[in-house]
Amino acid sequence: MAKCDQGYLCEVCGAEVSSIVESDLYLRYVLDQLDAEQLHLAPERHLRCNPVLAQYIVDERFDPVEVGDAFDKRGLDASFVAAQTDRVSGAYRRLWEIATADEPISLLDYPERE
């Protein structure tokens, strides 16, 4: 397969990240953790390959992730965990909105800014 025919490859497991709803890169972009100009430079991972962030996704379409170390949300402040869960779960739902939209959404409109 030609390099240009491949999608983004996960820096953790090496497999292709085949959908935006599996993408840690685009989740971080929707969360405003990186700029659009950095998308082509930043590493890609499957959501499940970044469990520290993925543990905050609560959605019926995503199997829960447990971390089991110092970053495990079960050992963190409850108000922090609630805020992160709302924020990250909302960004995950936004990825689904983008993936299932009837009309293409501009990359610059992926993050929902207040």
C-alpha positions in Angstrom: 0.0 0.0 0.0 1.3 3.4 -0.9 2.1 5.7 2.0 -0.5 8.2 0.8 -3.2 5.4 0.9 -2.6 4.8 4.6 -4.5 6.5 7.3 -2.9 7.7 10.5 -0.9 5.0 12.3 -1.1 4.6 16.1 2.2 5.4 17.7 1.4 2.9 20.4 0.2 -0.2 18.6 1.2 0.6 15.0 -2.3 -0.2 13.6 -4.2 2.2 11.5 -6.6 4.6 13.2 -9.4 4.1 10.7 -12.1 6.4 12.1 -12.3 9.8 13.7 -14.3 8.2 16.6 -11.3 6.1 17.4 -8.9 9.0 17.2 -7.0 10.4 20.2 -5.6 13.0 17.9 -8.9 14.4 16.9 -10.3 14.1 20.4 -7.5 16.2 21.7 -8.1 18.7 18.9 -11.8 19.0 19.7 -10.8 19.5 23.4 -8.6 22.4 22.2 -5.4 20.7 23.3 -3.7 21.4 20.0 -4.1 23.8 17.1 -5.3 22.8 13.6 -1.8 23.6 12.3 -0.4 20.9 14.6 -2.7 18.1 13.4 -0.3 16.8 10.8 2.7 17.0 13.2 1.1 15.5 16.4 1.3 11.8 17.1 -1.9 9.7 16.6 -3.2 7.0 18.9 -6.3 5.0 19.2 -8.4 6.3 22.1 -7.9 3.0 23.9 -4.1 3.4 23.4 -4.3 6.6 25.5 -6.1 5.2 28.6 -5.3 8.2 30.8 -7.6 10.3 28.6 -10.0 7.6 27.4 -11.0 6.7 31.0 -13.0 9.9 31.1 -15.2 8.9 28.1 -18.6 7.8 29.3 -20.8 6.9 26.4 -22.7 3.7 25.4 -20.7 3.5 22.2 -17.4 3.3 24.1 -16.3 0.4 26.4 -15.0 1.8 29.7 -11.2 2.0 30.2 -9.4 1.5 33.5 -5.9 2.9 34.1 -4.8 1.2 37.3 -1.9 3.5 38.2 -1.3 7.0 39.7 -3.4 8.6 36.9 -6.5 6.3 37.6 -9.5 8.6 38.0 -10.7 6.4 40.9 -8.0 7.9 43.0 -8.4 11.5 42.0 -10.5 14.3 43.3 -14.2 13.6 42.6 -15.0 17.2 41.3 -12.0 17.1 39.0 -13.1 13.6 37.7 -16.7 14.9 37.1 -15.5 17.9 35.2 -13.1 15.9 33.1 -15.7 13.3 32.4 -18.2 15.9 31.2 -15.6 17.6 29.0 -14.0 14.5 27.5 -17.3 12.7 27.0 -18.8 15.8 25.3 -15.8 15.9 23.0 -16.3 12.2 22.2 -19.9 12.9 21.3 -18.7 15.7 19.1 -16.5 13.2 17.2 -19.6 11.2 16.5 -21.5 14.3 15.3 -18.6 15.0 12.9 -18.4 11.4 11.7 -22.2 11.1 11.1 -23.0 14.6 9.8 -25.0 14.8 6.6 -22.8 17.7 5.3 -19.1 17.9 5.8 -18.0 20.0 8.8 -15.0 22.3 8.4 -12.0 21.2 10.3 -11.9 24.6 12.0 -15.5 24.0 13.3 -14.6 20.6 14.9 -14.1 22.2 18.3 -17.2 23.7 19.7 -16.0 27.0 21.2 -18.1 28.9 23.6 
